[in-house]
């Protein structure tokens, strides 16, 4: 990965939650180190999978500092700093810039729906102006199913015309690849990251900058084989792991498997209003995950030549 630009396989990293409901900084940063050593080119800290909007401003800032204090490579980490209150978004984005994060990922201010584009432009303008002295790169977070507010293509073009040196990319969690391709074409070198690893082959062709995926917490090694070596077998296995969560709550499911993979029960803990999987659900999920891993291992074995 180019040290000046985020690209490739980026995990939307989960946040460990302590018994007191605060982020468990030690476990969260340990997972970050593990993922970076096992296939991830970068990490998206405190996004939807990281349950950012379920933590207070102070809790988010404390966890952000913990990544820096743990000695992690900040040039490989972006962090979610969007908030419903503009002042909170500014405080978080300033903190991200001071810590040396490679980028700030901005949800729109998500409480009021149906607002005019001018209101969203004003939100971005406030953040851009407040971070002018430490001009951290800004990424837009397009997740209309959750935020209720889209960064639609005309608006993205308007923002890029206004701040071409600050708005550098977009994470698309809409699942609409036609939108992702259209917004990627708005400007050369505008870094668009769909949320599914299924796009990695298309990303290798240069259409996208990579992917930012929740399930890269679980399949980063397979995603890396697809991204770096073009392995169709590895990509199929990675996508199959993602499909384990079709029709299910994704974040509690990812955390249930993290608890299983790393042998740490506390990883299954989520913040309300999310709710942990039951014991039976977790057992069934782990069994299916193990089966997919075993199947991929068998298919990856070289075929022995006849003697």
C-alpha positions, -999 to +999 in steps of 0.1 A: +000+000+000+012+035-008+020+051+025+002+083+014-030+066+003-054+041+018-062+012-005-068-025-006-083-047+021-096-026+049-114-041+079-142-021+094-128-032+128-150-043+156-147-026+190-143-047+221-167-037+249-158-040+285-181-051+313-187-014+321-200-007+286-169+014+277-146+004+248-120-022+259-089-004+245-065-033+251-085-059+232-095-035+205-059-025+197-047-062+200-072-071+173-060-042+151-024-055+154-036-090+145-056-079+114-027-058+101-004-087+105-028-112+088-040-096+056-054-062+061-038-032+043-056-008+066-084-005+092-115+016+095-118+024+133-151+033+149-174+028+120-207+010+120-191-023+128-171-005+155-204+007+171-192+043+170-226+059+174-233+038+205-203+054+224-200+088+239-178+115+225-152+109+253-153+072+248-147+075+211-118+099+217-103+077+244-103+047+220-089+068+192-060+078+214-054+042+224-047+032+188-020+058+186-006+050+221-004+013+211+021+022+185-001+011+156+008+025+121-015+055+119-010+059+082-029+027+077-059+037+099-090+059+091-115+067+117-152+075+118-158+110+130-193+118+118-219+128+143-254+142+146-240+173+163-216+194+142-196+203+172-190+166+180-180+159+145-155+188+146-141+177+179-136+141+167-121+151+134-097+175+151-087+147+175-082+123+146-059+149+128-039+155+160-033+117+165-022+113+129-050+091+115-047+088+077-083+099+071-116+108+088-148+090+076-179+113+078-214+101+082-239+129+075-256+144+105-282+117+106-311+128+128-330+152+105-342+136+073-350+152+040-326+181+045-314+202+015-280+197+000-271+231+013-274+218+048-250+190+042-226+213+024-227+235+055-218+205+077-188+197+056-178+233+054-178+236+092-155+205+095-132+216+067-128+251+082-123+237+117-095+214+105-077+237+081-046+239+102-043+201+104-059+191+071-067+155+076-081+138+044-119+134+045-139+104+033-177+105+029-196+076+044-226+067+022-249+044+042-285+058+035-302+027+050-288+037+084-283+074+082-313+083+061-292+108+042-274+099+010-242+114-003-258+114-038-236+118-069-246+154-077-238+164-040-205+145-041-195+164-073-204+197-056-183+189-026-153+179-048-156+211-068-156+231-036-129+212-017-109+191-042-079+188-019-098+177+012-125+153+001-105+123-011-128+093-011-160+076-001-171+044+016-202+030+000-223+007+023-254+010+001-248-022-018-256-004-050-226-011-073-241+012-100-239+041-076-204+031-065-191+030-101-208+063-109-194+081-079-159+066-085-160+082-120-168+117-107-131+125-104-098+107-112-081+092-081-113+096-060-110+066-037-143+046-035-145+016-012-176-006-015-184-025+017-182-060+003-151-080-005-169-093-035-157-063-054-120-070-050-114-083-085-131-052-099-110-031-075-078-048-089-087-033-123-086+002-108-123+009-106-123+010-068-096+017-042-104-016-025-131-026+000-139-016+036-157-047+050-170-058+084-163-094+076-126-087+069-124-090+107-129-128+099-115-134+064-087-109+059-062-136+049-086-147+021-093-111+010-056-104+008-050-135-015-077-121-038-065-085-037-028-092-040-027-124-061-061-124-079-071-157-063-106-166-073-107-195-049-098-173-019-123-147-030-151-173-032-143-185+003-142-149+016-176-141+001-190-174+014-180-163+049-197-130+044-229-148+033-231-165+067-247-133+079-273-129+052-306-122+069-289-119+103-276-090+124-241-084+111-223-067+139-233-092+167-225-120+143-190-107+135-184-103+172-197-138+180-172-152+155-144-131+169-151-145+203-149-180+188-118-174+167-098-157+194-111-177+223-122-146+242-158-146+254-159-109+260-156-103+222-193-113+218-204-083+239-222-055+221-237-022+231-274-017+232-295-015+211-276-043+195-280-077+212-256-107+213-264-140+195-277-168+216-255-198+225-272-219+199-268-193+172-232-189+180-225-226+179-243-230+145-223-200+131-190-214+143-197-248+128-205-232+094-175-210+096-152-240+103-168-259+075-161-231+050-125-228+062-119-265+059-135-266+024-112-237+013-081-255+027-090-286+007-096-267-025-063-249-021-042-280-018-021-288-050-033-317-070-007-346-067+007-358-100+003-394-109+035-414-102 
